Amino acid sequence: MSKLLEERELRVILQQQLLQTYPYPLAVVKANMPGEDKRSLIQTIAVCEGYFELMKLKTMNVHYSYTNEGLIFFLSIDLSIEQLKNFCVDIE
């Protein structure tokens, strides 16, 4: 299995752990880019912009990773799932 696929599997496990640990909806901020190595300056800037927007909400927990998938933020947010989804669609 490629390193990127292994990292994706680990990300899914982390997401499940965060959902079990924190009783809030989880927002995951990552850039969807082609290629094996997704660690570029543009990717990092785009993800940080999404992170800063989500931090305007009532954030209960923040976790991040930086792997070949690039920078990824995991935010547990005290908001209904519907409200969080609408907010994310607006900033996307």
C-alpha positions in Angstrom: 0.0 0.0 0.0 1.3 3.4 -0.8 2.3 5.9 1.9 -0.6 8.2 0.9 -3.2 5.4 1.3 -1.8 4.4 4.7 -2.1 8.1 5.8 -5.7 8.2 4.6 -6.5 5.1 6.6 -4.9 6.7 9.7 -6.9 9.9 9.1 -10.1 7.9 9.1 -9.2 6.3 12.4 -8.3 9.6 13.9 -11.6 11.1 12.8 -13.5 8.2 14.4 -11.5 8.7 17.6 -12.3 12.4 17.7 -16.0 11.8 17.1 -16.0 9.3 20.0 -14.1 11.6 22.3 -15.9 14.9 21.7 -19.7 15.1 21.5 -19.7 17.7 18.7 -19.8 17.6 14.9 -16.4 17.3 13.3 -15.2 19.6 10.6 -12.2 18.4 8.6 -10.3 21.1 6.6 -8.1 19.7 3.9 -7.3 20.5 0.3 -8.4 18.1 -2.4 -5.4 18.1 -4.8 -4.1 15.5 -7.3 -0.7 13.8 -6.8 1.1 11.9 -4.2 2.6 14.8 -2.3 0.1 17.4 -1.4 2.3 19.6 0.8 2.5 22.8 -1.2 2.4 26.5 -0.1 -0.9 27.0 -2.0 -2.5 24.0 -0.3 -1.3 25.2 3.1 -2.6 28.7 2.6 -6.0 27.4 1.4 -6.4 25.1 4.4 -5.3 27.8 6.8 -8.0 30.1 5.3 -10.7 27.5 6.0 -9.3 27.0 9.5 -9.4 30.7 10.3 -13.0 30.9 9.1 -14.1 27.9 11.2 -12.3 29.3 14.3 -15.0 32.1 14.3 -17.4 29.4 15.5 -17.6 27.9 19.0 -14.7 25.5 18.6 -14.3 22.9 21.4 -11.3 21.0 20.2 -8.7 21.4 17.4 -6.3 18.7 16.2 -4.1 18.9 13.1 -1.8 16.7 11.1 0.8 17.4 8.4 1.6 14.4 6.2 1.9 13.7 2.5 -1.9 14.5 2.5 -0.8 18.0 3.4 -2.0 20.1 6.3 -5.3 18.9 7.8 -7.3 20.5 10.6 -9.9 18.6 12.6 -12.3 20.9 14.5 -15.0 19.8 17.0 -17.5 22.6 16.8 -20.5 23.2 19.1 -23.1 23.8 16.4 -25.8 21.7 14.8 -24.7 19.5 12.0 -27.0 21.4 9.6 -25.6 24.8 10.7 -22.0 23.6 10.4 -22.7 22.1 6.9 -24.2 25.4 5.7 -21.3 27.4 7.1 -18.7 25.1 5.4 -20.6 25.3 2.1 -20.5 29.1 2.3 -16.7 29.2 2.9 -15.9 26.5 0.4 
